[in-house]
Amino acid sequence: MGEQAPSGTSEKARPAPQGKASAKKPRTTKTAEAAAPAKAAKAAEPTRSAKTAKPAKATAKPESRLAMIRRARRINRELAEVYPYAHPELDFRNPFELLVATVLSAQTTDLRVNQTTPALFAAYPTPEDMAAAAPEELEEIIRPTGFFRAKAKSLLGLSQALRDDFGGEVPGRLEDLVKLPGVGRKTANVVLGNAFGVPGITVDTHFGRLVRRFKWTEQQDPEKVEAEICGIFPKSEWTMLSHRVVFHGRRICHARRPACGACPIAPLCPAYGEGETDPEKAKKLLKYEKGGQPGQRLSPPPDYPGLPAAPLGARTEA
């Protein structure tokens, strides 16, 4: 049995509450419909956590050493294809000339050294000749390379040591070379790698900044850089790796404004974007043979695709 209606209430009066409820329903629906776009807009907005997580680098997994080594070796292979003609950019005909030219290259360009050494070796072709040189005359010849007094002292000292201790010959051992005045590990490795075929890493300004830019090392000390890079590559690659990295640093991966948009190893470089990324603008930053300019050597190797440097003056230096 159902409940009885209260007395005094007719069946016609009963729909009144339903009418009130149905009157309120549209207002509720209208409010919900009005709020819907606001909720949808709010949902479309990125959350605070999404904004924080937007940069991929912030959440990217750190590169393992194995992955870094694989990437580094791939970069070396890529550079070998880009610079199959990579070579030391100092003119020389024998170990003595390379030793002297490398000492002179400190704090100046290889181009300036190459413009200076023809007259130097014409006057003093052997260690014995240079050992007997008058300091003032030697200084005058090498003046264009800068720091000419200190360099003249080093050249006289190493020439005398070669004459007196090594029979006028440049030694082919690292431990002997670094004992010569003005000769450090960098110079010794240049001479050993290019005059004697002994593999070595040459850590000059260009090499050091690029291997740090590539994230191969974080070291600043040249000897520590050398040790870490030697641990990444097989010994047989050390000398040519040095040439390729230096070539790349002088032509494309400049210190202040690298030409990222024209870089053939950009996909492998963690520093991509530090320089000019627009391809057309980046092309204008290329140097030497990559930019249609003369190289640094007056007498480049036969396979060098660029133009030789001019004996007097130069348009481009690095």
C-alpha positions as CSV (number, residue, x, y, z in Angstrom):
1,M,0.0,0.0,0.0
2,G,1.1,3.5,-0.8
3,E,1.1,6.5,1.6
4,Q,-2.1,8.6,1.7
5,A,-1.9,12.2,0.6
6,P,-2.2,14.8,3.4
7,S,-5.7,16.2,3.9
8,G,-6.4,19.4,2.1
9,T,-4.1,18.5,-0.8
10,S,-5.6,17.9,-4.2
11,E,-4.0,15.9,-7.1
12,K,-3.9,19.1,-9.2
13,A,-1.7,20.9,-6.7
14,R,0.9,18.1,-6.6
15,P,2.7,18.9,-9.8
16,A,3.7,22.3,-8.3
17,P,6.9,21.1,-6.7
18,Q,7.8,19.4,-9.9
19,G,7.3,22.6,-11.7
20,K,9.6,24.4,-9.3
21,A,12.2,21.7,-9.8
22,S,12.0,21.9,-13.6
23,A,12.2,25.7,-13.4
24,K,15.5,25.4,-11.4
25,K,17.0,22.8,-13.8
26,P,17.5,25.1,-16.8
27,R,19.4,27.5,-14.5
28,T,21.7,24.7,-13.4
29,T,22.2,23.6,-17.0
30,K,22.9,27.1,-18.1
31,T,25.5,27.6,-15.4
32,A,27.2,24.3,-16.3
33,E,27.2,25.2,-20.0
34,A,28.7,28.6,-19.2
35,A,31.4,27.0,-17.1
36,A,32.3,24.4,-19.7
37,P,34.4,26.6,-21.9
38,A,36.3,28.0,-19.0
39,K,37.1,24.5,-17.8
40,A,38.1,23.5,-21.3
41,A,40.4,26.5,-21.6
42,K,41.9,25.8,-18.2
43,A,42.5,22.2,-19.2
44,A,44.2,23.3,-22.4
45,E,46.7,25.5,-20.4
46,P,50.1,23.8,-19.7
47,T,50.4,22.9,-16.1
48,R,53.2,24.3,-14.0
49,S,55.0,21.0,-14.0
50,A,54.7,20.8,-17.8
51,K,56.3,24.2,-18.2
52,T,59.1,23.2,-15.9
53,A,59.7,19.9,-17.8
54,K,59.7,21.5,-21.3
55,P,63.4,21.7,-21.9
56,A,64.6,18.3,-23.0
57,K,68.0,18.8,-21.5
58,A,66.6,19.2,-18.0
59,T,65.1,15.8,-18.0
60,A,67.5,14.0,-20.5
61,K,69.4,11.0,-19.1
62,P,73.1,11.8,-18.6
63,E,75.3,10.3,-21.4
64,S,77.1,7.3,-20.3
65,R,80.9,7.0,-20.9
66,L,80.3,4.2,-23.4
67,A,77.8,6.3,-25.3
68,M,80.2,9.3,-25.2
69,I,83.1,7.1,-26.6
70,R,80.9,5.9,-29.4
71,R,79.8,9.4,-30.2
72,A,83.4,10.7,-30.1
73,R,84.6,8.0,-32.5
74,R,81.8,8.7,-34.8
75,I,82.7,12.4,-34.8
76,N,86.3,11.4,-35.7
77,R,85.0,9.3,-38.6
78,E,82.8,12.1,-39.8
79,L,85.7,14.6,-39.6
80,A,87.9,12.2,-41.6
81,E,85.4,12.4,-44.4
82,V,85.2,16.1,-44.2
83,Y,88.9,16.7,-44.0
84,P,90.7,13.8,-45.7
85,Y,93.5,16.2,-46.4
86,A,94.1,17.3,-42.8
87,H,97.7,18.0,-42.1
88,P,100.0,20.1,-39.9
89,E,99.7,23.7,-41.1
90,L,103.3,24.6,-40.7
91,D,105.7,24.4,-43.6
92,F,108.7,22.1,-43.0
93,R,111.0,19.8,-44.9
94,N,112.7,18.0,-42.1
95,P,112.4,17.4,-38.3
96,F,114.6,20.4,-37.4
97,E,112.4,22.8,-39.4
98,L,109.2,21.4,-37.9
99,L,110.7,21.8,-34.4
100,V,111.7,25.4,-35.0
101,A,108.4,26.3,-36.7
102,T,106.4,24.8,-33.8
103,V,108.4,26.8,-31.2
104,L,107.8,29.9,-33.2
105,S,104.0,29.2,-33.5
106,A,103.4,30.0,-29.8
107,Q,101.1,33.1,-29.4
108,T,100.9,33.7,-33.2
109,T,99.4,32.1,-36.3
110,D,100.8,29.3,-38.4
111,L,100.4,31.6,-41.4
112,R,102.8,34.2,-39.8
113,V,105.3,31.5,-39.0
114,N,105.2,30.2,-42.5
115,Q,105.8,33.7,-43.8
116,T,108.8,34.0,-41.6
117,T,110.6,30.7,-41.8
118,P,111.8,30.8,-45.4
119,A,114.2,33.6,-44.6
120,L,115.1,32.0,-41.3
121,F,116.0,28.6,-42.8
122,A,117.8,30.3,-45.7
123,A,120.1,31.9,-43.1
124,Y,120.3,29.0,-40.6
125,P,119.5,25.7,-42.3
126,T,120.9,23.4,-39.6
127,P,121.1,23.2,-35.8
128,E,124.9,24.0,-36.1
129,D,124.2,27.1,-38.1
130,M,121.5,28.4,-35.8
131,A,123.5,27.6,-32.7
132,A,126.2,30.0,-34.0
133,A,123.8,32.8,-34.9
134,A,124.2,36.3,-33.5
135,P,121.2,36.8,-31.1
136,E,120.4,40.2,-32.6
137,E,120.3,38.9,-36.1
138,L,118.1,35.9,-35.2
139,E,115.7,38.2,-33.3
140,E,115.3,40.5,-36.3
141,I,114.4,37.7,-38.6
142,I,111.8,36.2,-36.3
143,R,110.4,39.5,-35.1
144,P,107.1,39.1,-37.1
145,T,106.1,36.1,-34.9
146,G,106.0,38.2,-31.7
147,F,107.9,37.6,-28.4
148,F,111.0,37.4,-30.6
149,R,113.5,37.8,-27.8
150,A,112.2,34.9,-25.8
151,K,111.8,32.8,-28.9
152,A,115.3,33.6,-30.1
153,K,116.7,32.5,-26.7
154,S,114.8,29.2,-27.1
155,L,116.0,28.6,-30.6
156,L,119.6,29.3,-29.7
157,G,119.3,27.0,-26.7
158,L,117.7,24.1,-28.5
159,S,120.0,24.4,-31.4
160,Q,123.0,24.3,-29.1
161,A,121.6,21.2,-27.3
162,L,121.0,19.4,-30.6
163,R,124.6,20.2,-31.7
164,D,126.2,19.2,-28.4
165,D,124.0,16.4,-27.1
166,F,122.4,14.8,-30.1
167,G,124.9,15.1,-32.9
168,G,123.0,17.8,-34.7
169,E,119.9,15.6,-35.1
170,V,116.4,16.0,-33.6
171,P,115.7,13.1,-31.2
172,G,112.7,10.9,-31.8
173,R,111.8,10.3,-28.2
174,L,109.4,12.4,-26.1
175,E,111.6,12.3,-23.0
176,D,114.5,13.8,-25.0
177,L,112.5,16.4,-26.8
178,V,110.9,17.9,-23.7
179,K,114.4,18.6,-22.3
180,L,115.2,21.0,-25.1
181,P,114.7,24.7,-24.3
182,G,111.3,26.0,-25.3
183,V,109.9,22.5,-26.0
184,G,106.9,21.1,-24.1
185,R,104.6,18.1,-24.6
186,K,102.6,19.9,-27.3
187,T,105.6,20.7,-29.4
188,A,107.1,17.3,-28.8
189,N,103.9,15.5,-29.9
190,V,103.8,17.7,-33.1
191,V,107.3,16.7,-34.0
192,L,107.0,13.0,-33.1
193,G,103.6,12.6,-34.9
194,N,104.6,14.4,-38.1
195,A,108.3,13.9,-38.5
196,F,108.7,10.5,-36.9
197,G,105.4,8.8,-37.3
198,V,105.0,8.4,-33.5
199,P,101.3,8.8,-32.6
200,G,100.5,11.7,-30.2
201,I,97.7,14.0,-29.2
202,T,98.5,17.7,-29.8
203,V,96.5,19.9,-27.3
204,D,96.6,23.4,-28.7
205,T,94.0,26.1,-28.1
206,H,91.7,24.9,-30.9
207,F,91.9,21.2,-29.8
208,G,91.3,22.0,-26.2
209,R,88.2,24.1,-26.7
210,L,86.6,21.7,-29.2
211,V,87.0,18.6,-27.1
212,R,85.4,20.4,-24.2
213,R,82.6,21.7,-26.6
214,F,82.1,18.1,-27.7
215,K,81.9,17.0,-24.1
216,W,84.8,14.5,-24.4
217,T,86.4,16.0,-21.4
218,E,85.9,18.8,-18.9
219,Q,89.7,19.2,-18.1
220,Q,91.4,22.5,-18.7
221,D,95.0,21.4,-18.1
222,P,96.6,20.3,-21.4
223,E,98.3,17.2,-20.0
224,K,95.0,16.0,-18.4
225,V,93.2,16.7,-21.6
226,E,95.7,14.7,-23.5
227,A,95.5,11.8,-21.1
228,E,91.6,11.7,-21.2
229,I,91.5,11.9,-25.0
230,C,94.1,9.2,-25.4
231,G,91.8,6.9,-23.4
232,I,88.9,7.4,-25.9
233,F,90.6,6.7,-29.2
234,P,93.0,4.0,-30.4
235,K,96.6,5.1,-30.5
236,S,96.7,4.8,-34.3
237,E,94.2,7.7,-34.5
238,W,95.9,10.2,-32.2
239,T,97.9,12.2,-34.7
240,M,95.3,12.5,-37.4
241,L,92.6,13.1,-34.8
242,S,94.6,16.1,-33.7
243,H,94.8,17.5,-37.2
244,R,91.1,16.9,-37.9
245,V,89.9,18.6,-34.7
246,V,92.2,21.6,-35.3
247,F,91.1,21.9,-38.9
248,H,87.5,21.9,-37.8
249,G,88.1,24.5,-35.1
250,R,89.8,26.8,-37.6
251,R,87.3,26.5,-40.4
252,I,83.9,25.9,-38.9
253,C,83.8,25.6,-35.1
254,H,85.1,29.0,-34.2
255,A,85.6,30.1,-30.7
256,R,83.3,33.2,-30.6
257,R,80.8,32.4,-33.3
258,P,80.8,28.8,-34.6
259,A,79.1,28.1,-37.9
260,C,76.6,25.6,-36.5
261,G,74.3,25.8,-39.5
262,A,77.1,24.7,-41.8
263,C,78.6,22.1,-39.5
264,P,78.6,18.5,-40.9
265,I,78.7,17.0,-37.4
266,A,75.9,19.2,-35.9
267,P,73.7,16.2,-35.1
268,L,76.5,14.7,-32.9
269,C,77.4,17.9,-31.1
270,P,76.0,18.7,-27.7
271,A,76.9,22.4,-28.2
272,Y,74.8,22.8,-31.3
273,G,73.1,26.2,-31.2
274,E,75.9,28.1,-29.5
275,G,76.7,29.7,-32.8
276,E,74.9,30.7,-36.0
277,T,72.3,28.1,-37.0
278,D,70.9,29.7,-40.1
279,P,72.6,27.8,-43.0
280,E,73.1,30.8,-45.3
281,K,74.5,33.0,-42.5
282,A,76.7,30.2,-41.3
283,K,78.2,29.6,-44.7
284,K,79.6,33.2,-44.6
285,L,81.5,32.3,-41.4
286,L,83.6,29.5,-43.0
287,K,87.3,30.0,-43.4
288,Y,90.2,28.8,-45.6
289,E,89.3,26.2,-48.3
290,K,85.8,25.8,-46.8
291,G,85.2,29.5,-47.4
292,G,87.0,29.8,-50.7
293,Q,90.0,31.5,-49.1
294,P,93.8,30.7,-49.2
295,G,95.1,28.3,-46.5
296,Q,97.9,28.9,-44.0
297,R,100.7,27.1,-45.8
298,L,102.8,28.6,-48.5
299,S,103.6,25.1,-49.6
300,P,100.6,22.9,-48.8
301,P,100.5,19.1,-49.5
302,P,99.5,18.1,-53.1
303,D,96.0,16.9,-51.9
304,Y,95.1,20.1,-50.3
305,P,92.0,21.5,-52.2
306,G,92.5,25.1,-51.3
307,L,94.9,27.9,-52.4
308,P,98.3,28.3,-50.9
309,A,99.0,31.3,-48.7
310,A,100.7,34.4,-50.0
311,P,104.4,34.9,-49.0
312,L,103.7,38.5,-48.0
313,G,100.7,39.4,-45.8
314,A,97.5,37.4,-45.6
315,R,93.8,38.0,-45.8
316,T,92.8,35.5,-43.2
317,E,94.4,34.2,-40.0
318,A,93.4,31.8,-37.3
